[in-house]
């Protein structure tokens, strides 16, 4: 019923058209066919289809994921019951009852998710531009927010900042409600194949699972939850907009290459993923950077899938060069996870310090080899959204060197969970994009090491200047920038 234009799928389409016809019939300013405008059905045709990843709204996406997970679990339970029936063995209640419950839950979740489907692909109601202002106010209500909007934003922020909770729950729940043998069968028969299927095509290197719709949804959702929970977003760029620079759109021959170097590495640097998805970014750059992140993310179930859908790739030399060649732009944190170990110094009451680790020089070398410009990006405010619940800098630095990840790692924000806190004084998160440092492409036989050292020193001097220039406006008075080479 959900795959055809009849049944539940058809109900969504016809419900939307009925709602739009009845709602917009109230407005005398609605354009009509024959008067230069479009008919209601033409403006509000449903875009419903069975396979549409990243579309339909946040609540729709989340309930669909839950519904299909329940459905897969119920199929496994039916397989076990069928095995008992073939062998003429009476099925245990510990198998039949959970299977029936999960099957019903799957149907309810999938059917219920369709009521939340949004045609426009946006997270807010879309109206024709030429509707009167009075009708807009009537349609939107008198400034009252629906509980559904609040719930949607809460689920979004949980998905962004607490995906590891979903992973842990997915592994624990079967063992809590099923015998160990059946729970283990779910792990081996459902979770493992799904995880292996997600690795087809080496997406952490090729980006073959990237979904533009999902990327756009992430950018819109981050802006929305930032406005609601974190004081909003402030975007500053020291370049002139594209139209003033006379720069064409992306895809042109000989397009300039960019390496966006993001500072600092907060405990959970979601800003690295989202700053170039904001509409502000498109005013200044015509590229869509590939975000490079730690390889450990691609070893974790579900988190790996979210990263792949968002177009993230692992920060290795191979993927770095490939992404720069394919898309002309990458975004990464040069300081890496080593900056997590020194992040607590920013929270010092007496002497707060924003510490940047300057040890890595690989991005400088690749910039020289490819002739890419290096663009410094500073994020003010993100480092204060979360704290490490267990601050042991020496142990974390040692585990980072040994295992590639600082342990213990327990980000804490609101309610004792990794949900970000609002900045002091309600200040917005501030993204500052500096002027690109144009790097000449190295010629064959040129001394590489000397060029890397000189460019590295020049780049971080520009980062320091950029910090001093904008720290006061971002509320960072009294917070000193420290460049460490460890």
ABEGO torsion letter per residue (X at the ends): XAABABEAAAAAAAAAAAAAAAAAAABAABBBBGAGBBBAAAAABBABBABBBGBGEAAAAAAAAAAAAAAAAAAAAAAAAAAAAAAGBBBBAAAAAAAAAAAAAAAAAAAAAAAABBAAGBABBBBBAABBAAAAAAAAEBGBBBAAAAAAAAAAAAAAAAAAAAAAAAAAAAAAABBAAAAAAAAAAAAAAAAAAAABGGAAAAGAABBAAAAAAAAAAAAAAAAAAAGEBBBBBABBBAAAAGBBBBGBBGBBBBBBBBOBBBABBAAAAAAAABAAAAAABABBBBBBBBAAAAABBGAAAAAAAAGBBBBBAAAAAAAAAAAGBBBBBAAEAAAAAAAAAAABAABBBBBBBAABAAAAAAAAAAGBBBBBBBBBGAAAABBBABBBAAAAAAAAAAAGBBOBBBBBBBGGBABBBBBBGGBBBBBBBBBBBBBBBBBBGBBAAAAAAAAAAAAAAAAAAAAAAAAAAAGABGBBBBBBBX
